[in-house]
Amino acid sequence: MGDHRSLKPEECSMKHAILLSLMLLFVSSAFAYPDHVPSAYAYDPPQERTCHNCHSSYPLNSGTGDLTITPLAEYTPGQSYTIQVQLSDNVSRSGFQATAKDLSNQFAGQIYVVDAAHTQMTGGTYINHTQAGNHSGNSWDIGWTAPAAGTGDVRFCVASAACNGNGGTSGDYIYGIQVIIPEAAADPCGLTTTGINTVIPAQGGNVTYSIDFFTNLPQSFPGVTYWTTITLPNGTETGVQTSITTTIPAFANIHIPMMTQAIPSFAPAGQYVHNAKLGMFPVPVLMDSFTFTKTAVSTDGIPVYDWNATGEWPEIASDNEGVAELPVEYTLNAAYPNPFNAMTTISVTLPETSELSMNVFNLMGEVVSELSNGKISAGTHEFSFDATNFSSGIYFVQANVPGKLNAIQKITLIK
């Protein structure tokens, strides 16, 4: 027979206290996450749960607080950002979880830890609070490297719990938000000059440099001039040193490995700036520069007596020069500039004569401008949208060719 000794009252009280403590520990561990949150609790209904699945005393977003993240007007592909999540609610404890997804519900870019004391990764694609980060300060910094070009809009999904500190899941308020960050428009064209030989001796010599130019625009530009000037050590800018006028083809990608600029012996010592400009002379559209140095002034040796510049812009022609090639696809091309102030240009490419309807809509879905409504010949055609009398904000351009093209593009007016 076993020992059936009765417990004394004080022993019963101790046993009940131990059992109660274990039960509270179990409840707290099972339903509250003071030092982490499992994956997929960011606010992304209906694909994911939120903290509200357990902390369900009150409806989602029914508290008096506010959940926000750092406003980011747009992101540049591949660039890294520090984003702050903030919960404004007067509570003793709070936590969060966040992730970033594109519009097809794929994880976008890379979230990472910038404050290891208060944040940690969960599952590689979610970030949330640590034990130390489960505090009343209610703000957390997270790192994010933006995804590759072409990803489009990214949704930041964030859930946060405003807890009363009772060790359980009752009486807490849960907040959830999604913030859409658009991808920055790719530069339609660019000019880069890179100095190669940038230290000139006392008797003078040649500055050498390379040129890289690209355009993503679907049309060619005749009569474009590339020219250079030099800013002297005293800040004075010289006249034109190099001037080349040419036609820039559509979708050009030009590399010139070597250009030279002679610096004479009588040029003063100091730091110079080589200025490169591209546009419709004398108005530049693109500019770039690099610095070079002349060590001293001297007439020793074989001096250089002039500011001669040499180098050629390459002639670029198609295999069928002089023969216009018709496009093979219907395309609504990127607006330029975008964002824009008052005026932007949108082009449409048509492989054959087509009935083209193209309109600009506001966020209410109202047509604010009709750009085309009729038969258009094959080729690439440009349409200008004059928004002088419109308010700053987001607009949409829709191009429609029945059965062939139905494309929408977002444009942003900034005044």
Order of alpha helices (4+ residues) and beta strands (2+ residues): alpha-beta-beta-beta-beta-beta-beta-beta-beta-beta-beta-beta-beta-beta-beta-beta-beta-beta-beta-beta-beta-beta-beta-beta-beta-beta
